[in-house]
Amino acid sequence: MTDRQSASSQKPKIDTTIAHTARIWNYWLGGKDNFAVDREAGDKVAAMLPSIVAQARADRAFLGRAIRYLAGEAGVRQFLDIGTGLPTVENTHEVAQQVAPEARIVYADNDPLVLSHARALLTSSPEGVCDYIDGDLREPEKILAQAVRTLDFTRPVALMLLGVLHHISDTDLAYSIVRRLTAALAPGSFLAINHSTSAIHGAAMEEAVAHWNLVGTPSMTLRSPQQIARFFDGLDLLEPGVVSCSRWRPALRSAGGQPAEVDEFCGVARKP
Ligand SMILES: C[S@@+](CC[C@H](N)C(=O)[O-])C[C@H]1O[C@@H](n2cnc3c(N)ncnc32)[C@H](O)[C@@H]1O
């Protein structure tokens, strides 16, 4: 099945017999919203690649640092977070509204379990707004058409695509989706991405993902840091560029220097 076909044929049904990325991610992050099949697949992948749990946590920590920068120094007041995941600690709206209570956040995800937990993502501050779209990244125009209910696209928006583009197997389609989304953003908007790679752990990561692709859904496609950097073409990439997400402006440096790299690379860029 192609990416586009599976987008339109998706049924709003929670399948507890197949491991799913949102639930396995929740498991690695220490959450409770997962089933036995997710824990089993999560444990198997972690046995093959023990660093995967640190990777999931480094990904989530990057989300916090990136949003604190965007809502703080960069002054962004609107966020579109596609591929939200199950509610966990430090959800996008919580981090953004800690800095700017008036921040407006739109979440979008295509997993029915995330939809069923959306209430926990809609706990906006009184000054701000949160909305949730049951939408598919492979249909970006549909997400944009619903996001205008909440976001003013004539003003800067931070588009967050965290841990989701590696679920689009066709690389040209993934680039096209990002281009179509960023084309709708006003100058001064931002794009934040993190994406799995095998640049650090090589064959161990590739084998773990091959196993995931046998037992889990949706499938994952690893991309090189150079391929990940291409998502930012036409935008001004902020320092330190595309790096392992543990090394994107780390809050604390260990005594030995930089934190250990994980196989999740990220970047933040500004639309000129
Ligand atoms: C690994 S989780 C990442 C969650 C969160 N963004 C984070 O970084 O912690 C990936 C999320 O993307 C969602 N997802 C996968 N493919 C998607 C698609 N085509 N459209 C919308 N959401 C998708 C999954 O349901 C899941 O919630």
The ligand as an SDF file (V2000), in Angstrom:
LIG
                    3D

 27 29  0  0  0  0  0  0  0  0999 V2000
    7.1630    8.4930   17.7340 C   0  0  0  0  0  0  0  0  0  0  0  0
    5.6710    9.3640   18.0570 S   0  0  0  0  0  0  0  0  0  0  0  0
    6.3050   11.0100   18.3300 C   0  0  0  0  0  0  0  0  0  0  0  0
    5.4860   11.8070   19.3060 C   0  0  0  0  0  0  0  0  0  0  0  0
    5.9680   13.2250   19.6260 C   0  0  0  0  0  0  0  0  0  0  0  0
    5.9100   14.0670   18.4550 N   0  0  0  0  0  0  0  0  0  0  0  0
    7.3660   13.2100   20.1950 C   0  0  0  0  0  0  0  0  0  0  0  0
    8.2890   13.6030   19.4900 O   0  0  0  0  0  0  0  0  0  0  0  0
    7.5390   12.8160   21.3540 O   0  0  0  0  0  0  0  0  0  0  0  0
    5.0190    9.5040   16.3800 C   0  0  0  0  0  0  0  0  0  0  0  0
    3.6040   10.0370   16.3170 C   0  0  0  0  0  0  0  0  0  0  0  0
    3.3060   10.3380   14.9530 O   0  0  0  0  0  0  0  0  0  0  0  0
    2.0050    9.8760   14.6500 C   0  0  0  0  0  0  0  0  0  0  0  0
    1.9250    9.6220   13.1970 N   0  0  0  0  0  0  0  0  0  0  0  0
    2.5660    8.6600   12.4750 C   0  0  0  0  0  0  0  0  0  0  0  0
    2.2460    8.7670   11.1810 N   0  0  0  0  0  0  0  0  0  0  0  0
    1.3890    9.8230   11.0710 C   0  0  0  0  0  0  0  0  0  0  0  0
    0.7200   10.4320    9.9880 C   0  0  0  0  0  0  0  0  0  0  0  0
    0.8620    9.9840    8.7370 N   0  0  0  0  0  0  0  0  0  0  0  0
   -0.0730   11.5040   10.2360 N   0  0  0  0  0  0  0  0  0  0  0  0
   -0.2330   11.9710   11.5090 C   0  0  0  0  0  0  0  0  0  0  0  0
    0.3880   11.4370   12.5740 N   0  0  0  0  0  0  0  0  0  0  0  0
    1.1900   10.3750   12.3640 C   0  0  0  0  0  0  0  0  0  0  0  0
    1.8380    8.6190   15.4770 C   0  0  0  0  0  0  0  0  0  0  0  0
    0.4760    8.2800   15.6770 O   0  0  0  0  0  0  0  0  0  0  0  0
    2.5370    9.0310   16.7610 C   0  0  0  0  0  0  0  0  0  0  0  0
    1.6400    9.6410   17.6510 O   0  0  0  0  0  0  0  0  0  0  0  0
  1  2  1  0
  2  3  1  0
  2 10  1  0
  3  4  1  0
  4  5  1  0
  5  6  1  0
  5  7  1  0
  7  8  2  0
  7  9  1  0
 10 11  1  0
 11 12  1  0
 11 26  1  0
 12 13  1  0
 13 14  1  0
 13 24  1  0
 14 15  1  0
 14 23  1  0
 15 16  2  0
 16 17  1  0
 17 18  1  0
 17 23  2  0
 18 19  1  0
 18 20  2  0
 20 21  1  0
 21 22  2  0
 22 23  1  0
 24 25  1  0
 24 26  1  0
 26 27  1  0
M  CHG  2   2   1   9  -1
M  END
$$$$
